């Protein structure tokens, strides 16, 4: 079953088209990363899916149910980038109140369990007026999952958190996925998205310009590979022949005492180079492949 499906989803304000006909499918159980610079239309797109605003045209469905649909809201959780809380209520009070609004009221045990999951158990009785920005961020995640939703939208879930809290939230997202939840998240932390997301979409000027796994995105954005091999000494008698062959195998050949760096067209060429070294009785100790990071892919757009 698909968790999210959109067909030519559009949103305009006056004459400005903010979201320009997005076709997107997110499968159940994915951790799906949604990237784009500020103003790309990410928040508008999410706001349509979560029923905050209505599309100008196009259709969408969540968990197989055509939207907008008030009943499906009970099966989704949403953490906006900037969550607002009642300063006079404690973390526990908020979860009891918000879970009741969802139609799945949570008891004290469930609230404490969720607060423990996000790292706020010891602050359960503290009023949110005393909360730091990072603590409010964690409570925002807690309120998104308190009613045990199947589909969870997380907008910048780790921005403003310290390194230890970021690791904690990453583990929580991993645990949620293992329990069959679908996570749709935005983030400006590209390393984070690369690390935990199963697939990634890049949005630019209201359109999804590329979508795929990291391997697929890397393959699309790099037609060549820079490969560095550490090897045993090359026999003098074989050196010239090997150099001539390497020039035919790739480009930008650079040979040092125990390293060879060469630019190859594809991964199959790596295997050919290693076989050639073995034929000349040269041991290959290490192979390093320079691949584009998500940041390089993102900035290329």
C-alpha positions, -999 to +999 in steps of 0.1 A: +000+000+000+012+035-008+014+059+021+013+090+000+003+095-037-002+128-055-013+135-090-005+168-106-010+186-072-008+223-076-012+254-054-014+290-066-017+323-047-030+349-071-009+346-102+020+329-084+021+291-087+039+278-056+035+241-062+036+231-099+020+198-106+037+173-084+034+136-090+048+116-061+045+081-046+058+073-011+055+036-002+045+024+032+074+019+056+097+044+039+117+072+056+113+097+028+135+128+027+120+160+011+146+186+002+146+221-012+158+256-006+137+281+013+108+291-009+109+260-030+073+251-020+080+223+005+058+237+034+030+244+010+031+209-004+030+194+031+003+217+042-019+204+014-013+168+023-021+175+060-053+194+052-041+228+064-047+243+029-066+230-001-049+224-035-058+246-064-060+215-086-048+179-087-055+150-063-038+132-034-044+103-011-029+093+022-028+056+033-051+048+004-078+073+013-085+102-011-080+136+005-090+159+020-105+136+046-110+144+083-110+108+093-075+101+079-061+128+102-065+104+131-040+081+113-013+107+107+010+127+129+024+161+122+054+180+137+057+215+122+091+232+122+080+256+149+056+240+173+036+263+196+026+251+231+005+264+260+031+279+285+009+270+315+007+233+306+033+206+314+047+182+288+024+155+303-006+178+301+001+186+264+002+150+254-030+141+273-048+171+257-035+166+222-041+128+221-077+135+232-081+158+203-069+131+179-096+108+191-071+084+207-067+097+243-035+085+259-032+075+296-003+085+319+017+054+311+015+060+273+024+097+277+055+087+298+065+061+273+065+087+245+083+113+265+109+087+273+112+079+236+120+116+228+142+121+258+118+142+280+107+117+306+124+135+335+107+168+324+071+154+322+058+177+350+077+208+338+056+236+322+066+244+287+073+280+296+105+266+311+114+246+280+144+254+258+140+255+220+155+219+218+131+206+245+101+221+226+114+204+194+114+170+212+079+177+226+068+185+190+079+150+180+061+135+210+028+152+201+032+139+165+035+103+176+014+102+209-016+087+191+004+060+174-001+072+138+008+052+107+021+082+087+043+108+104+053+142+089+084+157+105+095+192+095+132+197+105+130+172+134+166+178+147+172+215+140+184+233+171+192+200+189+226+191+204+246+162+189+235+137+216+198+146+211+202+143+173+215+108+176+186+100+200+160+113+174+177+094+146+174+062+166+137+070+173+130+075+136+148+042+129+127+024+156+094+039+142+103+026+107+110-008+121+075-008+136+061-002+101+056+036+103+061+058+073+082+090+079+080+120+056+106+145+067+122+177+056+157+187+068+184+212+061+209+188+075+219+170+043+242+145+061+212+135+082+189+129+052+217+109+035+221+088+066+186+078+075+163+083+044+154+054+021+146+077-008+150+115-014+131+140-035+147+174-044+122+202-049+130+234-068+107+263-077+076+243-070+086+212-089+102+179-079+133+179-101+148+146-090+138+116-069+155+084-059+177+065-035+212+080-028+227+054-051+203+065-079+209+102-074+247+097-073+245+076-106+224+104-122+247+133-111+280+116-118+289+100-151+325+092-139+341+079-108+374+090-093+391+058-079+422+056-057+439+023-052+466+015-026+488-014-039+520-034-034+551-024-054+547-027-092+574-049-107+597-028-128+595-052-157+557-047-158+554-010-150+554+004-186+529-022-199+506-015-169+508+023-174+499+019-211+469-003-202+457+021-175+457+050-200+433+030-222+411+021-191+405+056-178+416+092-177+435+116-154+459+088-144+482+097-114+507+072-102+525+076-069+548+051-051+520+029-037+489+047-050+471+049-083+444+075-089+423+072-121+390+085-134+367+057-147+335+057-166+316+032-144+319+006-116+326-022-140+359-005-149+370-008-112+367-046-114+388-045-147+415-025-130+417-048-100+419-078-123+447-062-143+467-055-111+462-092-100+474-104-134+506-085-129+509-100-094+502-066-077+482-068-045+454-042-041+452-033-004+425-006-006+400+009-031+386+044-024+358+057-047+350+094-046+312+097-048+292+129-047+276+137-013+240+147-010+252+183-005+269+183-039+239+168-055+216+193-038+238+223-047+240+212-083+203+219-086 
